[in-house]
Amino acid sequence: MRKIVATLFIIAMVSFAFSAQYVIDIKPDTIPDSDITWTAAYGNVSFPSGNKGRVVNVQGEDTGKFKLEIDVKGLGLNPKPHFYGEVLNPETVPVTVWVVRDDNGNSPAIEATKVTECFSKANWAFEQVAMTYEIVGSINYTNRSDWLNIVGTNSIYSQTREMFRLPKNGDRGLRLIFINTVSNVITTANGSMISTSVVGISGMRGIAMATKARSFSLISVAHEFGHACGLRDIYVRNSRTALMVTGPITEARVPWDWGGGYYPADVTQSNLIQRLLMYGESLEGKGDIPTGRVYGLWYEVINGSRVWHLNEANGAPVGVEDLDRNPNHL
């Protein structure tokens, strides 16, 4: 009887589509792929390329939820590592794009090629939930120097009221506007006032992206699309509150993405949060969309004030459970 010591790491953020690739990292590498078997505990999915190995292709045969389980010969795993997923019909979201230039029609906030790159990154992230963002018609331009750099107080930006009335190229979908910078003067937890640079503003009528912000990156647009779909920011810490995320990943903290608990011992809840698309700080490597809510620091605005939450029973709405796959700006 052989003795095997293995560390399993489940990729916590699951892909949702008619066809997807699933990965599990099993150590040591000497465990052969032939000893790793995937099965569907329930749901209408199949394994067109076989159900053995660290990487498998999963094909959706019909829409609906499913659960995948993984067994490793000789390990007697209990519980078995598992993924929850759902086969979804693909959705395409039309997006009207506006680029602000100065009053003379010069110095656009972003070049057209960069816009294309931002959409490619967004579609990479939202492939997990069978969504595609598509520019409707041509990129639009408006010559407004007063819109290139806007300033707000406690996240209220008066200039966006007019900006977000720019017409859409169609009746449905999103309105995305590229400008240079956004500054926000905020009140911190101790009552002091500080000015911060903001990458994106998302509201009921549109999204404004600050392309000259130091922390702007290709994933920034995808993050704001997440807000348009109803998802919230999630943080490890924030200057506006003394609350802070500490400690390990537990089932209570990621109930729909626990997968049996096969996370490396040195991966904390803070590490996991920083992988999420809706992580509230700029980080190019983020992009995961979990199945359900995740324990972390988040807020909602109630009667004009931010109310902060850090409670295992009230996780941040950052996953498919709270995702609107047909977002629309007024």
C-alpha positions in Angstrom: 0.0 0.0 0.0 1.6 3.2 -1.1 1.6 6.3 1.1 0.9 9.6 -0.7 1.2 13.1 0.6 -0.7 15.5 -1.7 -1.7 19.2 -1.6 -4.7 20.1 -3.6 -5.6 23.6 -4.6 -8.9 24.3 -6.2 -9.2 27.3 -8.5 -12.0 28.9 -6.5 -13.5 31.0 -9.3 -15.5 28.7 -11.6 -16.1 29.2 -15.3 -19.7 29.3 -16.6 -20.4 28.7 -20.2 -21.5 26.0 -22.6 -17.9 24.9 -22.8 -15.2 25.6 -20.2 -11.9 24.3 -18.9 -11.4 23.3 -15.3 -8.1 23.0 -13.5 -7.0 21.4 -10.3 -3.4 21.6 -9.0 -2.4 18.4 -7.3 1.0 17.8 -5.6 3.3 16.0 -5.8 3.7 16.0 -9.6 4.4 12.3 -9.4 0.7 11.5 -9.0 -0.2 10.6 -12.5 -3.1 12.2 -14.3 -4.7 8.7 -14.8 -5.3 8.6 -11.0 -7.3 11.8 -11.1 -11.0 11.3 -12.0 -13.7 13.9 -12.5 -17.4 13.1 -12.3 -20.6 15.2 -12.4 -22.5 14.7 -9.1 -25.5 16.4 -10.8 -26.3 18.5 -13.8 -26.3 18.1 -17.6 -22.6 18.2 -18.4 -20.1 15.9 -20.1 -16.3 15.5 -20.5 -15.8 15.5 -24.3 -12.0 15.0 -24.0 -12.2 12.5 -21.1 -12.6 12.9 -17.3 -9.0 12.1 -16.3 -6.2 14.5 -15.3 -5.5 17.9 -13.8 -7.2 19.7 -16.6 -10.5 18.7 -18.2 -12.9 20.2 -20.7 -16.5 20.4 -19.6 -19.3 20.6 -22.1 -22.8 21.9 -21.1 -25.5 19.7 -22.6 -28.3 21.9 -21.3 -28.7 25.0 -19.1 -28.8 24.5 -15.4 -26.7 24.1 -12.3 -24.1 21.3 -11.9 -21.5 20.0 -9.4 -18.2 18.5 -10.4 -16.3 16.2 -8.0 -12.7 15.1 -8.2 -11.3 11.8 -6.8 -7.6 10.9 -6.5 -6.8 7.2 -6.4 -5.3 6.1 -3.1 -6.0 9.3 -1.1 -9.5 8.6 0.3 -10.4 12.2 0.1 -13.4 13.2 2.3 -14.9 15.5 1.3 -14.0 15.3 -2.4 -12.7 18.5 -4.0 -15.6 20.0 -5.9 -16.8 22.8 -8.1 -20.3 24.3 -8.4 -21.2 25.7 -11.8 -24.0 26.6 -14.1 -24.5 26.3 -17.8 -25.8 29.6 -19.1 -27.0 30.9 -22.4 -24.5 33.4 -23.7 -25.3 37.1 -23.4 -24.0 40.0 -25.5 -24.1 43.5 -23.9 -24.0 46.4 -26.4 -21.8 49.3 -25.2 -21.9 52.9 -26.6 -18.4 54.4 -26.2 -17.6 58.1 -26.0 -14.1 59.6 -25.9 -13.7 63.2 -24.5 -11.3 65.5 -26.3 -10.4 69.2 -25.6 -12.5 72.0 -27.0 -10.4 72.0 -30.2 -10.9 68.3 -30.9 -7.4 67.4 -29.9 -5.9 65.2 -27.2 -8.4 62.4 -26.8 -8.6 60.8 -23.4 -7.8 57.4 -25.0 -6.8 56.1 -28.4 -9.1 53.7 -30.3 -6.6 50.9 -30.2 -6.5 51.1 -26.4 -10.3 51.0 -26.2 -10.2 47.7 -28.1 -7.6 46.3 -25.7 -9.9 47.2 -22.8 -12.8 45.4 -24.3 -10.6 42.3 -25.0 -9.6 42.2 -21.3 -13.2 42.7 -20.2 -14.4 39.8 -22.4 -11.6 37.7 -21.0 -12.9 38.3 -17.5 -16.6 37.9 -18.3 -16.1 34.7 -20.3 -16.5 33.1 -16.9 -20.2 34.1 -16.9 -20.9 33.6 -20.6 -21.0 37.4 -21.3 -19.5 39.4 -24.1 -19.3 43.2 -24.3 -19.5 44.7 -27.8 -19.0 48.2 -29.0 -22.1 49.4 -30.8 -21.4 51.3 -34.0 -18.3 53.6 -34.1 -16.5 55.2 -31.2 -18.1 58.6 -30.5 -16.1 61.8 -29.7 -17.2 65.0 -27.9 -15.1 68.1 -27.5 -15.5 69.2 -23.9 -12.4 70.4 -22.0 -14.4 70.9 -18.9 -15.2 67.1 -18.8 -11.6 65.9 -19.2 -10.8 66.4 -15.5 -13.6 66.2 -12.9 -13.7 66.7 -9.2 -16.2 65.3 -6.7 -16.9 65.5 -2.9 -17.6 62.2 -1.1 -18.2 60.5 -4.4 -20.7 63.1 -5.7 -19.7 64.3 -9.2 -21.9 67.1 -10.5 -20.3 67.1 -13.9 -21.5 63.5 -14.7 -25.1 64.6 -14.7 -24.7 66.2 -18.1 -22.0 63.8 -19.3 -24.2 60.7 -18.7 -26.9 62.2 -21.0 -24.8 61.6 -24.0 -26.9 59.5 -26.4 -26.5 55.8 -26.8 -26.2 54.0 -30.1 -29.3 52.0 -29.5 -32.0 51.5 -26.9 -30.3 49.1 -24.7 -26.9 48.4 -23.1 -24.3 50.5 -21.5 -22.8 54.0 -21.8 -19.0 54.2 -21.4 -17.1 57.5 -21.4 -13.4 57.9 -21.3 -12.0 61.1 -19.7 -8.5 62.0 -18.2 -8.8 62.2 -14.4 -11.3 62.0 -11.5 -10.5 63.4 -8.1 -12.6 62.7 -5.0 -12.3 64.7 -1.7 -13.4 62.3 1.0 -14.0 62.3 4.8 -11.9 59.6 6.5 -12.8 57.6 9.6 -11.1 60.1 11.8 -12.9 63.1 10.2 -10.0 64.4 8.2 -10.4 65.4 4.5 -8.2 63.9 1.8 -8.2 64.0 -2.0 -7.9 60.7 -3.8 -7.6 59.7 -7.4 -10.5 57.6 -8.8 -10.2 55.3 -11.7 -13.9 54.8 -12.5 -17.3 56.2 -11.7 -20.3 53.9 -12.3 -23.9 55.1 -12.0 -27.4 54.4 -13.3 -26.8 56.4 -16.5 -23.2 55.6 -17.3 -19.5 54.8 -16.6 -16.7 57.3 -16.7 -13.2 56.0 -16.9 -10.1 58.1 -15.9 -7.5 56.9 -18.3 -4.7 59.2 -16.9 -5.1 57.9 -13.4 -1.9 56.2 -12.2 -3.8 53.0 -11.3 -5.8 52.8 -14.6 -5.2 49.5 -16.4 -6.9 47.2 -18.9 -8.8 45.4 -16.2 -10.3 48.7 -14.9 -13.1 48.7 -17.5 -14.0 45.2 -16.7 -14.3 46.1 -13.0 -16.7 49.0 -13.8 -18.7 46.7 -16.0 -19.1 44.5 -12.9 -20.6 47.5 -11.1 -23.0 48.0 -14.0 -24.1 44.4 -13.5 -24.9 45.0 -9.8 -21.7 43.8 -8.2 -20.0 45.8 -5.3 -16.4 46.6 -4.4 -14.7 44.3 -1.9 -11.7 45.4 0.2 -9.2 44.0 2.7 -9.1 47.4 4.4 -10.1 51.0 3.6 -9.2 54.4 5.0 -12.8 55.2 5.7 -13.3 52.5 8.4 -11.2 50.8 11.1 -12.6 47.4 10.0 -10.1 45.0 8.4 -10.1 41.5 6.9 -7.7 39.0 8.7 -7.5 35.3 9.1 -7.8 32.2 6.9 -10.2 31.0 4.2 -13.1 29.1 5.8 -16.3 27.6 4.5 -18.4 30.2 6.2 -16.4 32.9 4.3 -16.8 31.4 0.9 -19.8 29.0 1.2 -20.3 28.6 -2.6 -16.6 28.5 -3.5 -15.3 26.4 -0.7 -14.7 23.4 -2.9 -14.0 21.1 0.1 -11.4 23.4 1.6 -8.4 22.4 -0.4 -6.6 25.8 -0.3 -2.9 26.1 0.5 -2.3 26.8 4.2 -0.5 30.0 3.4 -3.4 31.5 1.3 -5.4 33.8 3.5 -8.8 35.4 3.0 -7.0 38.6 2.1 -5.1 36.8 -0.7 -8.3 35.4 -2.1 -10.1 38.8 -2.1 -7.2 40.4 -4.1 -7.9 37.8 -6.9 -11.5 39.0 -7.4 -12.6 41.2 -10.3 -14.4 43.4 -7.8 -11.4 43.9 -5.5 -11.7 47.6 -4.8 -8.0 48.4 -5.3 -6.2 48.5 -8.7 -4.4 45.3 -9.4 -3.8 44.1 -13.0 -3.8 40.4 -12.0 -7.4 40.4 -10.6 -10.3 39.0 -12.6 -12.0 36.1 -10.9 -15.8 36.1 -10.5 -16.9 33.7 -7.8 -20.1 31.7 -7.6 -21.5 33.4 -4.6 -20.9 36.0 -1.9 -17.5 36.4 -0.3 -16.6 37.5 3.2 -14.8 40.8 3.0 -15.1 44.5 3.6 -17.8 46.2 1.6 -20.2 49.0 1.9 -23.6 50.2 0.7 -25.0 53.8 0.7 -27.9 54.2 3.0 -29.6 57.7 3.3 -26.5 59.2 1.6 -24.0 57.7 4.0 -21.7 54.7 3.5 -22.5 51.8 5.8 -19.6 49.3 6.0 -20.0 45.6 6.4 -17.6 42.8 7.6 -19.7 39.9 8.5 -19.6 36.2 7.5 -23.4 36.1 7.4 -23.5 39.1 5.1 -20.8 38.6 2.4 -20.0 41.0 -0.3 -22.1 40.7 -3.5 -19.3 40.0 -5.9 -20.3 36.8 -7.7 -22.8 35.2 -10.1 -25.4 35.0 -7.3 -25.9 38.8 -7.6 -24.9 39.3 -11.2 -27.3 41.0 -13.7 -26.3 39.6 -17.1 -28.4 42.1 -18.9 -27.2 45.5 -17.6 -28.7 48.7 -19.0 -28.0 52.3 -18.5 -31.0 54.7 -18.5 
